[in-house]
């Protein structure tokens, strides 16, 4: 499959817009519900990845600017997690150590991403991003099931995540096409994105079922 420059630009713009909107909605929903919208481990790796590839990597300037925009809003999501995270757990031990643990996770995630980039020559972060997003998509489902409620979530967040990752799937394929990647790497990108999108659809379905069970309005809750 070959992508024209126009198609590549449209997929890139779509992914950027959908994920930026998702971050804004996550911050808004987190403040309103006194909760957070991202799984803690996924959030730590997200922020660490965005910090590394917007500031410390040798990626093209335009990509670093886009990642920097993600980072700026993701810091808002991180604030909701830092502020309201302890309230999400019943254990006094977890509540007491939640914030120090979050700081350790961020530092560890940054170190791992940096070393991964060096070890696998992941200069623009496509490989590490595919792994992080895939695991994040699974953790999102786990968080929804653990809470057994839609606290910190909304239908619009779920839709934006799905659409953002759909755009990201095509962006990943286009990037590998431009880089002249071998068949193994292309197969990995296809497989990872298939898993990501399947998880996104499952997450959206579970959200709708939980919202209907609890009488939470779908479309008026942003």
Backbone as JSON Lines, residues from 0, in Angstrom:
{"i":0,"aa":"X","n":[0.85,-1.2,0.0],"ca":[0.0,0.0,0.0],"c":[0.89,1.24,0.0]}
{"i":1,"aa":"X","n":[0.62,2.14,-0.94],"ca":[1.4,3.37,-1.06],"c":[0.54,4.56,-0.67]}
{"i":2,"aa":"X","n":[1.12,5.5,0.07],"ca":[0.39,6.68,0.52],"c":[0.96,7.92,-0.16]}
{"i":3,"aa":"X","n":[0.08,8.75,-0.68],"ca":[0.51,10.0,-1.29],"c":[0.94,10.97,-0.19]}
{"i":4,"aa":"X","n":[1.76,11.98,-0.53],"ca":[2.13,12.98,0.47],"c":[0.92,13.65,1.12]}
{"i":5,"aa":"X","n":[-0.12,13.92,0.32],"ca":[-1.33,14.55,0.86],"c":[-1.98,13.64,1.89]}
{"i":6,"aa":"X","n":[-2.1,12.35,1.57],"ca":[-2.71,11.41,2.51],"c":[-1.91,11.33,3.8]}
{"i":7,"aa":"X","n":[-0.59,11.31,3.67],"ca":[0.26,11.24,4.86],"c":[0.07,12.47,5.74]}
{"i":8,"aa":"X","n":[-0.02,13.63,5.13],"ca":[-0.22,14.86,5.89],"c":[-1.58,14.87,6.58]}
{"i":9,"aa":"X","n":[-2.59,14.36,5.9],"ca":[-3.94,14.33,6.48],"c":[-3.99,13.36,7.66]}
{"i":10,"aa":"X","n":[-3.37,12.19,7.52],"ca":[-3.34,11.25,8.64],"c":[-2.58,11.84,9.81]}
{"i":11,"aa":"X","n":[-1.47,12.51,9.54],"ca":[-0.68,13.13,10.61],"c":[-1.48,14.21,11.33]}
{"i":12,"aa":"X","n":[-2.16,15.05,10.55],"ca":[-2.97,16.12,11.14],"c":[-4.12,15.53,11.94]}
{"i":13,"aa":"X","n":[-4.76,14.51,11.39],"ca":[-5.87,13.87,12.1],"c":[-5.44,13.28,13.42]}
{"i":14,"aa":"X","n":[-4.31,12.56,13.41],"ca":[-3.81,11.98,14.65],"c":[-3.49,13.04,15.69]}
{"i":15,"aa":"X","n":[-2.86,14.13,15.24],"ca":[-2.51,15.22,16.15],"c":[-3.75,15.84,16.77]}
{"i":16,"aa":"X","n":[-4.74,16.15,15.95],"ca":[-5.95,16.82,16.43],"c":[-6.74,15.92,17.38]}
{"i":17,"aa":"X","n":[-6.96,14.67,16.99],"ca":[-7.75,13.77,17.84],"c":[-7.1,13.54,19.19]}
{"i":18,"aa":"X","n":[-5.77,13.38,19.22],"ca":[-5.13,13.14,20.5],"c":[-5.03,14.4,21.36]}
{"i":19,"aa":"X","n":[-4.85,15.55,20.73],"ca":[-4.85,16.8,21.51],"c":[-6.22,17.03,22.14]}
{"i":20,"aa":"X","n":[-7.28,16.78,21.37],"ca":[-8.64,16.92,21.91],"c":[-8.85,15.91,23.04]}
{"i":21,"aa":"X","n":[-8.36,14.68,22.85],"ca":[-8.51,13.66,23.89],"c":[-7.84,14.11,25.19]}
{"i":22,"aa":"X","n":[-6.64,14.7,25.09],"ca":[-5.94,15.17,26.28],"c":[-6.72,16.28,26.98]}
{"i":23,"aa":"X","n":[-7.26,17.22,26.21],"ca":[-8.05,18.3,26.8],"c":[-9.26,17.73,27.53]}
{"i":24,"aa":"X","n":[-9.95,16.78,26.9],"ca":[-11.12,16.17,27.52],"c":[-10.74,15.37,28.76]}
{"i":25,"aa":"X","n":[-9.58,14.72,28.74],"ca":[-9.12,13.97,29.91],"c":[-8.88,14.9,31.1]}
{"i":26,"aa":"X","n":[-8.25,16.03,30.84],"ca":[-8.01,17.0,31.92],"c":[-9.34,17.5,32.48]}
{"i":27,"aa":"X","n":[-10.24,17.87,31.58],"ca":[-11.56,18.39,31.99],"c":[-12.33,17.35,32.8]}
{"i":28,"aa":"X","n":[-12.36,16.12,32.29],"ca":[-13.11,15.07,32.97],"c":[-12.46,14.71,34.3]}
{"i":29,"aa":"X","n":[-11.12,14.71,34.32],"ca":[-10.42,14.38,35.55],"c":[-10.71,15.38,36.66]}
{"i":30,"aa":"X","n":[-10.73,16.66,36.32],"ca":[-11.02,17.7,37.31],"c":[-12.46,17.58,37.79]}
{"i":31,"aa":"X","n":[-13.39,17.36,36.87],"ca":[-14.81,17.27,37.23],"c":[-15.1,16.06,38.11]}
{"i":32,"aa":"X","n":[-14.46,14.94,37.8],"ca":[-14.72,13.71,38.54],"c":[-13.75,13.5,39.7]}
{"i":33,"aa":"X","n":[-12.81,14.43,39.87],"ca":[-11.76,14.27,40.87],"c":[-11.08,12.91,40.69]}
{"i":34,"aa":"X","n":[-10.62,12.7,39.47],"ca":[-10.01,11.43,39.11],"c":[-8.97,11.68,38.02]}
{"i":35,"aa":"X","n":[-8.53,10.63,37.38],"ca":[-7.6,10.75,36.25],"c":[-8.03,9.78,35.16]}
{"i":36,"aa":"X","n":[-7.66,10.07,33.93],"ca":[-8.21,9.35,32.79],"c":[-7.26,8.35,32.15]}
{"i":37,"aa":"X","n":[-5.99,8.37,32.51],"ca":[-5.01,7.45,31.93],"c":[-4.53,6.46,32.97]}
{"i":38,"aa":"X","n":[-4.3,5.21,32.58],"ca":[-3.66,4.26,33.49],"c":[-2.3,4.8,33.93]}
{"i":39,"aa":"X","n":[-1.96,4.61,35.18],"ca":[-0.78,5.26,35.75],"c":[0.51,4.88,35.01]}
{"i":40,"aa":"X","n":[0.71,3.59,34.77],"ca":[1.93,3.16,34.08],"c":[1.95,3.69,32.65]}
{"i":41,"aa":"X","n":[0.81,3.62,31.98],"ca":[0.73,4.14,30.62],"c":[1.01,5.63,30.57]}
{"i":42,"aa":"X","n":[0.5,6.36,31.56],"ca":[0.73,7.8,31.63],"c":[2.21,8.11,31.83]}
{"i":43,"aa":"X","n":[2.86,7.35,32.72],"ca":[4.28,7.57,32.99],"c":[5.11,7.38,31.72]}
{"i":44,"aa":"X","n":[4.83,6.32,30.99],"ca":[5.59,6.07,29.76],"c":[5.23,7.08,28.67]}
{"i":45,"aa":"X","n":[3.97,7.49,28.62],"ca":[3.56,8.52,27.66],"c":[4.35,9.81,27.86]}
{"i":46,"aa":"X","n":[4.35,10.3,29.1],"ca":[5.02,11.55,29.41],"c":[6.53,11.42,29.17]}
{"i":47,"aa":"X","n":[7.1,10.31,29.6],"ca":[8.54,10.11,29.42],"c":[8.9,10.04,27.94]}
{"i":48,"aa":"X","n":[8.1,9.35,27.14],"ca":[8.35,9.25,25.7],"c":[8.27,10.63,25.05]}
{"i":49,"aa":"X","n":[7.23,11.38,25.41],"ca":[7.04,12.71,24.83],"c":[8.17,13.66,25.24]}
{"i":50,"aa":"X","n":[8.63,13.55,26.47],"ca":[9.74,14.39,26.92],"c":[11.01,14.05,26.15]}
{"i":51,"aa":"X","n":[11.31,12.77,26.02],"ca":[12.54,12.37,25.34],"c":[12.52,12.78,23.87]}
{"i":52,"aa":"X","n":[11.4,12.49,23.18],"ca":[11.38,12.72,21.73],"c":[11.04,14.15,21.33]}
{"i":53,"aa":"X","n":[10.67,14.98,22.29],"ca":[10.48,16.4,21.97],"c":[11.7,17.23,22.34]}
{"i":54,"aa":"X","n":[12.52,16.74,23.26],"ca":[13.64,17.54,23.77],"c":[15.0,16.92,23.47]}
{"i":55,"aa":"X","n":[15.13,15.63,23.65],"ca":[16.46,15.01,23.63],"c":[16.79,14.21,22.38]}
{"i":56,"aa":"X","n":[15.81,13.92,21.55],"ca":[16.06,13.06,20.39],"c":[16.57,13.86,19.2]}
{"i":57,"aa":"X","n":[16.95,13.13,18.16],"ca":[17.4,13.75,16.91],"c":[16.31,13.67,15.85]}
{"i":58,"aa":"X","n":[15.06,13.53,16.27],"ca":[13.94,13.47,15.32],"c":[13.82,14.8,14.58]}
{"i":59,"aa":"X","n":[13.2,14.81,13.39],"ca":[13.0,16.06,12.65],"c":[12.26,17.09,13.49]}
{"i":60,"aa":"X","n":[12.56,18.36,13.25],"ca":[12.0,19.45,14.07],"c":[10.48,19.44,14.08]}
{"i":61,"aa":"X","n":[9.86,19.19,12.92],"ca":[8.4,19.23,12.86],"c":[7.79,18.14,13.75]}
{"i":62,"aa":"X","n":[8.43,16.97,13.8],"ca":[7.93,15.91,14.67],"c":[8.14,16.26,16.14]}
{"i":63,"aa":"X","n":[9.26,16.89,16.45],"ca":[9.52,17.26,17.83],"c":[8.53,18.32,18.31]}
{"i":64,"aa":"X","n":[8.13,19.22,17.43],"ca":[7.14,20.23,17.79],"c":[5.79,19.57,18.09]}
{"i":65,"aa":"X","n":[5.39,18.64,17.22],"ca":[4.13,17.94,17.43],"c":[4.13,17.17,18.74]}
{"i":66,"aa":"X","n":[5.24,16.46,19.02],"ca":[5.35,15.71,20.27],"c":[5.35,16.66,21.46]}
{"i":67,"aa":"X","n":[5.97,17.83,21.29],"ca":[5.97,18.83,22.36],"c":[4.57,19.32,22.69]}
{"i":68,"aa":"X","n":[3.72,19.41,21.68],"ca":[2.32,19.79,21.91],"c":[1.6,18.72,22.73]}
{"i":69,"aa":"X","n":[1.88,17.46,22.4],"ca":[1.32,16.37,23.21],"c":[1.78,16.49,24.66]}
{"i":70,"aa":"X","n":[3.08,16.73,24.83],"ca":[3.66,16.79,26.17],"c":[3.02,17.89,27.0]}
{"i":71,"aa":"X","n":[2.81,19.06,26.39],"ca":[2.25,20.19,27.12],"c":[0.89,19.84,27.73]}
{"i":72,"aa":"X","n":[0.05,19.15,26.96],"ca":[-1.27,18.78,27.46],"c":[-1.19,17.55,28.36]}
{"i":73,"aa":"X","n":[-0.28,16.64,28.04],"ca":[-0.15,15.44,28.86],"c":[0.3,15.78,30.27]}
{"i":74,"aa":"X","n":[1.03,16.89,30.42],"ca":[1.41,17.33,31.77],"c":[0.18,17.71,32.58]}
{"i":75,"aa":"X","n":[-0.86,18.21,31.9],"ca":[-2.12,18.48,32.57],"c":[-2.78,17.2,33.05]}
{"i":76,"aa":"X","n":[-2.74,16.16,32.2],"ca":[-3.27,14.85,32.6],"c":[-2.46,14.3,33.77]}
{"i":77,"aa":"X","n":[-1.14,14.49,33.72],"ca":[-0.27,14.05,34.81],"c":[-0.63,14.76,36.11]}
{"i":78,"aa":"X","n":[-0.96,16.04,36.02],"ca":[-1.35,16.79,37.22],"c":[-2.6,16.19,37.85]}
{"i":79,"aa":"X","n":[-3.6,15.84,37.03],"ca":[-4.83,15.24,37.59],"c":[-4.5,13.92,38.28]}
{"i":80,"aa":"X","n":[-3.57,13.17,37.71],"ca":[-3.18,11.89,38.32],"c":[-2.46,12.14,39.64]}
{"i":81,"aa":"X","n":[-1.56,13.11,39.67],"ca":[-0.83,13.45,40.89],"c":[-1.77,13.99,41.96]}
{"i":82,"aa":"X","n":[-2.74,14.81,41.53],"ca":[-3.66,15.45,42.48],"c":[-4.7,14.48,43.03]}
{"i":83,"aa":"X","n":[-5.31,13.69,42.16],"ca":[-6.45,12.86,42.57],"c":[-6.14,11.37,42.63]}
{"i":84,"aa":"X","n":[-4.95,10.97,42.19],"ca":[-4.63,9.56,42.12],"c":[-4.79,8.78,43.41]}
{"i":85,"aa":"X","n":[-4.29,9.3,44.54],"ca":[-4.42,8.53,45.79],"c":[-5.87,8.21,46.14]}
{"i":86,"aa":"X","n":[-6.81,9.06,45.74],"ca":[-8.22,8.84,46.07],"c":[-8.81,7.66,45.3]}
{"i":87,"aa":"X","n":[-8.09,7.15,44.31],"ca":[-8.6,6.07,43.48],"c":[-8.39,4.7,44.12]}
{"i":88,"aa":"X","n":[-7.7,4.68,45.27],"ca":[-7.37,3.4,45.9],"c":[-7.83,3.39,47.35]}
{"i":89,"aa":"X","n":[-8.2,2.2,47.83],"ca":[-8.67,2.06,49.21],"c":[-7.52,1.82,50.19]}
{"i":90,"aa":"X","n":[-6.47,1.19,49.72],"ca":[-5.36,0.85,50.6],"c":[-4.65,2.1,51.1]}
{"i":91,"aa":"X","n":[-4.48,2.19,52.42],"ca":[-3.74,3.33,52.98],"c":[-2.29,3.33,52.52]}
{"i":92,"aa":"X","n":[-1.72,2.14,52.34],"ca":[-0.33,2.05,51.89],"c":[-0.18,2.62,50.48]}
{"i":93,"aa":"X","n":[-1.1,2.26,49.59],"ca":[-1.05,2.78,48.22],"c":[-1.28,4.28,48.22]}
{"i":94,"aa":"X","n":[-2.23,4.75,49.01],"ca":[-2.5,6.19,49.09],"c":[-1.26,6.96,49.54]}
{"i":95,"aa":"X","n":[-0.57,6.42,50.53],"ca":[0.59,7.11,51.1],"c":[1.75,7.18,50.1]}
{"i":96,"aa":"X","n":[1.94,6.11,49.35],"ca":[3.1,6.02,48.47],"c":[2.78,6.27,47.0]}
{"i":97,"aa":"X","n":[1.55,6.66,46.72],"ca":[1.15,6.83,45.31],"c":[2.01,7.88,44.61]}
{"i":98,"aa":"X","n":[2.13,9.06,45.2],"ca":[2.86,10.15,44.54],"c":[4.36,9.86,44.43]}
{"i":99,"aa":"X","n":[5.03,9.39,45.49],"ca":[6.43,9.0,45.31],"c":[6.59,7.9,44.27]}
{"i":100,"aa":"X","n":[5.65,6.95,44.26],"ca":[5.71,5.88,43.28],"c":[5.56,6.39,41.86]}
{"i":101,"aa":"X","n":[4.7,7.39,41.68],"ca":[4.5,7.98,40.36],"c":[5.79,8.65,39.88]}
{"i":102,"aa":"X","n":[6.47,9.34,40.79],"ca":[7.74,9.98,40.43],"c":[8.78,8.94,40.03]}
{"i":103,"aa":"X","n":[8.84,7.84,40.76],"ca":[9.78,6.77,40.42],"c":[9.44,6.17,39.06]}
{"i":104,"aa":"X","n":[8.15,5.97,38.79],"ca":[7.73,5.43,37.49],"c":[8.15,6.34,36.35]}
{"i":105,"aa":"X","n":[7.99,7.64,36.53],"ca":[8.37,8.59,35.48],"c":[9.87,8.53,35.19]}
{"i":106,"aa":"X","n":[10.67,8.53,36.25],"ca":[12.11,8.46,36.07],"c":[12.55,7.15,35.42]}
{"i":107,"aa":"X","n":[11.96,6.05,35.88],"ca":[12.29,4.74,35.31],"c":[11.88,4.66,33.85]}
{"i":108,"aa":"X","n":[10.68,5.15,33.55],"ca":[10.18,5.11,32.17],"c":[11.09,5.92,31.25]}
{"i":109,"aa":"X","n":[11.54,7.09,31.69],"ca":[12.42,7.91,30.86],"c":[13.74,7.19,30.59]}
{"i":110,"aa":"X","n":[14.3,6.58,31.62],"ca":[15.56,5.86,31.47],"c":[15.41,4.7,30.49]}
{"i":111,"aa":"X","n":[14.31,3.95,30.61],"ca":[14.08,2.81,29.73],"c":[13.9,3.25,28.28]}
{"i":112,"aa":"X","n":[13.16,4.33,28.08],"ca":[12.93,4.82,26.71],"c":[14.24,5.3,26.09]}
{"i":113,"aa":"X","n":[15.04,6.0,26.88],"ca":[16.33,6.47,26.38],"c":[17.22,5.3,25.98]}
{"i":114,"aa":"X","n":[17.31,4.3,26.85],"ca":[18.16,3.15,26.55],"c":[17.61,2.33,25.39]}
{"i":115,"aa":"X","n":[16.29,2.25,25.28],"ca":[15.66,1.53,24.16],"c":[16.0,2.22,22.85]}
{"i":116,"aa":"X","n":[15.93,3.55,22.85],"ca":[16.23,4.31,21.63],"c":[17.67,4.07,21.18]}
{"i":117,"aa":"X","n":[18.59,3.99,22.14],"ca":[20.0,3.76,21.81],"c":[20.21,2.32,21.34]}
{"i":118,"aa":"X","n":[19.64,1.37,22.07],"ca":[19.87,-0.05,21.77],"c":[19.29,-0.47,20.43]}
{"i":119,"aa":"X","n":[18.12,0.09,20.09],"ca":[17.43,-0.34,18.87],"c":[17.44,0.74,17.78]}
{"i":120,"aa":"X","n":[18.28,1.75,17.96],"ca":[18.4,2.82,16.97],"c":[17.03,3.41,16.61]}
{"i":121,"aa":"X","n":[16.23,3.63,17.64],"ca":[14.85,4.12,17.44],"c":[14.86,5.65,17.48]}
{"i":122,"aa":"X","n":[15.46,6.26,16.47],"ca":[15.71,7.7,16.49],"c":[14.44,8.54,16.52]}
{"i":123,"aa":"X","n":[13.4,8.11,15.81],"ca":[12.16,8.89,15.76],"c":[11.08,8.31,16.66]}
{"i":124,"aa":"X","n":[11.35,7.18,17.31],"ca":[10.45,6.66,18.33],"c":[9.28,5.84,17.84]}
{"i":125,"aa":"X","n":[9.28,5.44,16.58],"ca":[8.13,4.69,16.06],"c":[7.97,3.33,16.73]}
{"i":126,"aa":"X","n":[9.09,2.65,16.95],"ca":[9.03,1.32,17.54],"c":[8.58,1.38,18.99]}
{"i":127,"aa":"X","n":[9.22,2.24,19.78],"ca":[8.84,2.35,21.19],"c":[7.41,2.87,21.33]}
{"i":128,"aa":"X","n":[7.0,3.78,20.45],"ca":[5.64,4.31,20.52],"c":[4.61,3.22,20.28]}
{"i":129,"aa":"X","n":[4.89,2.33,19.32],"ca":[3.93,1.26,19.03],"c":[3.77,0.33,20.23]}
{"i":130,"aa":"X","n":[4.86,0.06,20.94],"ca":[4.79,-0.79,22.13],"c":[4.03,-0.09,23.24]}
{"i":131,"aa":"X","n":[4.36,1.17,23.48],"ca":[3.71,1.92,24.56],"c":[2.22,2.05,24.32]}
{"i":132,"aa":"X","n":[1.82,2.41,23.11],"ca":[0.4,2.59,22.82],"c":[-0.34,1.27,22.92]}
{"i":133,"aa":"X","n":[0.28,0.18,22.49],"ca":[-0.37,-1.12,22.57],"c":[-0.62,-1.52,24.03]}
{"i":134,"aa":"X","n":[0.39,-1.37,24.87],"ca":[0.23,-1.7,26.28],"c":[-0.75,-0.75,26.95]}
{"i":135,"aa":"X","n":[-0.67,0.54,26.6],"ca":[-1.59,1.54,27.14],"c":[-3.03,1.17,26.83]}
{"i":136,"aa":"X","n":[-3.3,0.71,25.61],"ca":[-4.66,0.35,25.21],"c":[-5.2,-0.8,26.05]}
{"i":137,"aa":"X","n":[-4.33,-1.74,26.39],"ca":[-4.73,-2.85,27.25],"c":[-4.98,-2.38,28.68]}
{"i":138,"aa":"X","n":[-4.09,-1.51,29.17],"ca":[-4.22,-1.0,30.54],"c":[-5.47,-0.16,30.7]}
{"i":139,"aa":"X","n":[-5.89,0.52,29.64],"ca":[-7.09,1.35,29.69],"c":[-8.31,0.48,29.97]}
{"i":140,"aa":"X","n":[-8.37,-0.68,29.32],"ca":[-9.46,-1.62,29.57],"c":[-9.4,-2.13,31.0]}
{"i":141,"aa":"X","n":[-8.19,-2.48,31.46],"ca":[-8.02,-2.98,32.82],"c":[-8.46,-1.94,33.85]}
{"i":142,"aa":"X","n":[-8.14,-0.67,33.63],"ca":[-8.53,0.39,34.55],"c":[-10.04,0.54,34.61]}
{"i":143,"aa":"X","n":[-10.68,0.48,33.45],"ca":[-12.14,0.6,33.39],"c":[-12.8,-0.55,34.15]}
{"i":144,"aa":"X","n":[-12.28,-1.76,33.99],"ca":[-12.84,-2.92,34.68],"c":[-12.56,-2.86,36.18]}
{"i":145,"aa":"X","n":[-11.37,-2.4,36.56],"ca":[-11.04,-2.3,37.99],"c":[-11.94,-1.31,38.7]}
{"i":146,"aa":"X","n":[-12.17,-0.18,38.08],"ca":[-13.03,0.84,38.68],"c":[-14.5,0.42,38.65]}
{"i":147,"aa":"X","n":[-14.87,-0.34,37.63],"ca":[-16.26,-0.74,37.42],"c":[-17.18,0.47,37.37]}
{"i":148,"aa":"X","n":[-16.69,1.54,36.77],"ca":[-17.47,2.76,36.58],"c":[-16.8,3.57,35.47]}
{"i":149,"aa":"X","n":[-17.49,4.63,35.04],"ca":[-16.94,5.48,33.97],"c":[-16.28,6.73,34.55]}
{"i":150,"aa":"X","n":[-15.94,6.7,35.84],"ca":[-15.28,7.84,36.47],"c":[-13.99,8.19,35.74]}
{"i":151,"aa":"X","n":[-13.84,9.46,35.4],"ca":[-12.64,9.91,34.7],"c":[-12.67,9.66,33.2]}
{"i":152,"aa":"X","n":[-13.75,9.09,32.7],"ca":[-13.84,8.74,31.28],"c":[-15.07,9.4,30.65]}
{"i":153,"aa":"X","n":[-15.1,9.45,29.34],"ca":[-16.28,9.91,28.62],"c":[-16.31,9.26,27.25]}
{"i":154,"aa":"X","n":[-17.48,9.25,26.63],"ca":[-17.61,8.67,25.3],"c":[-16.73,9.41,24.3]}
{"i":155,"aa":"X","n":[-16.63,10.73,24.46],"ca":[-15.84,11.53,23.53],"c":[-14.35,11.21,23.66]}
{"i":156,"aa":"X","n":[-13.9,10.95,24.88],"ca":[-12.5,10.55,25.06],"c":[-12.25,9.23,24.34]}
{"i":157,"aa":"X","n":[-13.15,8.27,24.52],"ca":[-12.99,6.97,23.87],"c":[-12.98,7.09,22.35]}
{"i":158,"aa":"X","n":[-13.85,7.92,21.82],"ca":[-13.92,8.11,20.36],"c":[-12.64,8.77,19.85]}
{"i":159,"aa":"X","n":[-12.17,9.79,20.56],"ca":[-10.95,10.49,20.13],"c":[-9.74,9.56,20.18]}
{"i":160,"aa":"X","n":[-9.67,8.71,21.2],"ca":[-8.57,7.75,21.28],"c":[-8.61,6.8,20.09]}
{"i":161,"aa":"X","n":[-9.8,6.28,19.8],"ca":[-9.95,5.35,18.67],"c":[-9.56,6.02,17.36]}
{"i":162,"aa":"X","n":[-10.07,7.21,17.12],"ca":[-9.77,7.89,15.86],"c":[-8.31,8.32,15.78]}
{"i":163,"aa":"X","n":[-7.76,8.76,16.92],"ca":[-6.35,9.13,16.94],"c":[-5.44,7.96,16.64]}
{"i":164,"aa":"X","n":[-5.78,6.79,17.21],"ca":[-4.96,5.6,16.95],"c":[-5.18,5.06,15.54]}
{"i":165,"aa":"X","n":[-6.37,5.24,14.99],"ca":[-6.6,4.84,13.6],"c":[-5.72,5.67,12.66]}
{"i":166,"aa":"X","n":[-5.69,6.97,12.91],"ca":[-4.79,7.83,12.12],"c":[-3.34,7.42,12.35]}
{"i":167,"aa":"X","n":[-3.02,7.1,13.61],"ca":[-1.66,6.69,13.93],"c":[-1.24,5.42,13.22]}
{"i":168,"aa":"X","n":[-2.18,4.51,13.01],"ca":[-1.87,3.26,12.31],"c":[-1.43,3.55,10.88]}
{"i":169,"aa":"X","n":[-2.16,4.42,10.2],"ca":[-1.79,4.77,8.83],"c":[-0.5,5.59,8.8]}
{"i":170,"aa":"X","n":[-0.33,6.45,9.81],"ca":[0.92,7.22,9.9],"c":[2.12,6.28,10.04]}
{"i":171,"aa":"X","n":[1.96,5.25,10.88],"ca":[3.05,4.3,11.08],"c":[3.42,3.56,9.81]}
{"i":172,"aa":"X","n":[2.4,3.14,9.07],"ca":[2.65,2.45,7.81],"c":[3.34,3.37,6.81]}
{"i":173,"aa":"X","n":[2.86,4.61,6.75],"ca":[3.46,5.58,5.82],"c":[4.91,5.86,6.18]}
{"i":174,"aa":"X","n":[5.18,5.97,7.49],"ca":[6.55,6.24,7.94],"c":[7.49,5.1,7.56]}
{"i":175,"aa":"X","n":[7.03,3.86,7.77],"ca":[7.87,2.72,7.4],"c":[8.09,2.65,5.9]}
{"i":176,"aa":"X","n":[7.06,3.05,5.15],"ca":[7.19,3.12,3.69],"c":[8.28,4.12,3.3]}
{"i":177,"aa":"X","n":[8.27,5.28,3.95],"ca":[9.26,6.32,3.63],"c":[10.67,5.91,4.05]}
{"i":178,"aa":"X","n":[10.75,5.14,5.14],"ca":[12.06,4.72,5.64],"c":[12.59,3.48,4.93]}
{"i":179,"aa":"X","n":[11.74,2.89,4.08],"ca":[12.16,1.67,3.39],"c":[12.35,0.5,4.34]}
{"i":180,"aa":"X","n":[11.45,0.37,5.31],"ca":[11.57,-0.69,6.32],"c":[11.42,-2.07,5.69]}
{"i":181,"aa":"X","n":[12.03,-3.07,6.35],"ca":[11.92,-4.43,5.84],"c":[10.55,-5.02,6.18]}
{"i":182,"aa":"X","n":[10.28,-6.19,5.63],"ca":[8.96,-6.81,5.79],"c":[8.65,-7.11,7.25]}
{"i":183,"aa":"X","n":[9.69,-7.46,8.03],"ca":[9.48,-7.78,9.44],"c":[8.97,-6.58,10.22]}
{"i":184,"aa":"X","n":[9.56,-5.41,10.0],"ca":[9.12,-4.21,10.69],"c":[7.71,-3.82,10.28]}
{"i":185,"aa":"X","n":[7.41,-3.92,8.99],"ca":[6.06,-3.59,8.52],"c":[5.04,-4.54,9.15]}
{"i":186,"aa":"X","n":[5.39,-5.84,9.23],"ca":[4.49,-6.81,9.85],"c":[4.25,-6.48,11.32]}
{"i":187,"aa":"X","n":[5.32,-6.02,12.01],"ca":[5.16,-5.63,13.41],"c":[4.2,-4.44,13.54]}
{"i":188,"aa":"X","n":[4.38,-3.43,12.71],"ca":[3.53,-2.24,12.77],"c":[2.08,-2.61,12.52]}
{"i":189,"aa":"X","n":[1.84,-3.47,11.53],"ca":[0.47,-3.91,11.22],"c":[-0.12,-4.67,12.39]}
{"i":190,"aa":"X","n":[0.65,-5.61,12.96],"ca":[0.15,-6.42,14.08],"c":[-0.12,-5.56,15.3]}
{"i":191,"aa":"X","n":[0.82,-4.69,15.66],"ca":[0.66,-3.83,16.83],"c":[-0.57,-2.95,16.7]}
{"i":192,"aa":"X","n":[-0.76,-2.36,15.53],"ca":[-1.89,-1.47,15.35],"c":[-3.21,-2.22,15.3]}
{"i":193,"aa":"X","n":[-3.2,-3.46,14.82],"ca":[-4.42,-4.27,14.86],"c":[-4.83,-4.53,16.31]}
{"i":194,"aa":"X","n":[-3.85,-4.84,17.16],"ca":[-4.13,-5.06,18.58],"c":[-4.62,-3.77,19.23]}
{"i":195,"aa":"X","n":[-3.97,-2.67,18.92],"ca":[-4.35,-1.37,19.49],"c":[-5.79,-1.03,19.14]}
{"i":196,"aa":"X","n":[-6.15,-1.14,17.88],"ca":[-7.5,-0.77,17.44],"c":[-8.54,-1.73,18.01]}
{"i":197,"aa":"X","n":[-8.21,-3.01,18.12],"ca":[-9.14,-3.97,18.73],"c":[-9.4,-3.6,20.19]}
{"i":198,"aa":"X","n":[-8.34,-3.24,20.91],"ca":[-8.49,-2.81,22.3],"c":[-9.31,-1.53,22.41]}
{"i":199,"aa":"X","n":[-9.09,-0.6,21.49],"ca":[-9.86,0.65,21.49],"c":[-11.34,0.39,21.31]}
{"i":200,"aa":"X","n":[-11.69,-0.51,20.39],"ca":[-13.1,-0.85,20.15],"c":[-13.7,-1.52,21.38]}
{"i":201,"aa":"X","n":[-12.93,-2.42,22.01],"ca":[-13.41,-3.09,23.22],"c":[-13.61,-2.09,24.34]}
{"i":202,"aa":"X","n":[-12.66,-1.17,24.5],"ca":[-12.77,-0.13,25.53],"c":[-14.01,0.72,25.3]}
{"i":203,"aa":"X","n":[-14.26,1.13,24.07],"ca":[-15.43,1.93,23.74],"c":[-16.71,1.16,24.04]}
{"i":204,"aa":"X","n":[-16.74,-0.11,23.69],"ca":[-17.91,-0.95,23.95],"c":[-18.17,-1.1,25.44]}
{"i":205,"aa":"X","n":[-17.11,-1.36,26.21],"ca":[-17.26,-1.49,27.66],"c":[-17.72,-0.19,28.29]}
{"i":206,"aa":"X","n":[-17.2,0.93,27.79],"ca":[-17.62,2.22,28.32],"c":[-19.12,2.4,28.13]}
{"i":207,"aa":"X","n":[-19.61,2.13,26.94],"ca":[-21.03,2.3,26.64],"c":[-21.87,1.41,27.55]}
{"i":208,"aa":"X","n":[-21.44,0.17,27.75],"ca":[-22.21,-0.75,28.59],"c":[-22.24,-0.28,30.04]}
{"i":209,"aa":"X","n":[-21.1,0.16,30.56],"ca":[-21.05,0.64,31.95],"c":[-21.88,1.91,32.12]}
{"i":210,"aa":"X","n":[-21.79,2.82,31.15],"ca":[-22.55,4.06,31.23],"c":[-24.05,3.79,31.23]}
{"i":211,"aa":"X","n":[-24.49,2.9,30.37],"ca":[-25.92,2.55,30.32],"c":[-26.37,1.84,31.58]}
{"i":212,"aa":"X","n":[-25.52,0.98,32.12],"ca":[-25.86,0.28,33.36],"c":[-26.06,1.25,34.51]}
{"i":213,"aa":"X","n":[-25.19,2.28,34.57],"ca":[-25.23,3.23,35.68],"c":[-26.11,4.44,35.4]}
{"i":214,"aa":"X","n":[-26.76,4.47,34.24],"ca":[-27.62,5.6,33.9],"c":[-26.86,6.88,33.59]}
{"i":215,"aa":"X","n":[-25.62,6.75,33.13],"ca":[-24.81,7.92,32.79],"c":[-25.1,8.31,31.34]}
{"i":216,"aa":"X","n":[-25.47,9.57,31.09],"ca":[-25.75,9.99,29.71],"c":[-24.51,9.86,28.83]}
{"i":217,"aa":"X","n":[-24.71,9.37,27.62],"ca":[-23.58,9.14,26.73],"c":[-23.09,10.41,26.06]}
{"i":218,"aa":"X","n":[-24.0,11.15,25.44],"ca":[-23.59,12.25,24.57],"c":[-23.49,13.59,25.28]}
{"i":219,"aa":"X","n":[-24.13,13.74,26.42],"ca":[-24.08,15.04,27.12],"c":[-22.96,15.09,28.15]}
{"i":220,"aa":"X","n":[-22.22,14.0,28.31],"ca":[-21.1,13.95,29.25],"c":[-19.81,14.04,28.45]}
{"i":221,"aa":"X","n":[-19.16,15.2,28.48],"ca":[-17.93,15.39,27.69],"c":[-16.7,15.28,28.57]}
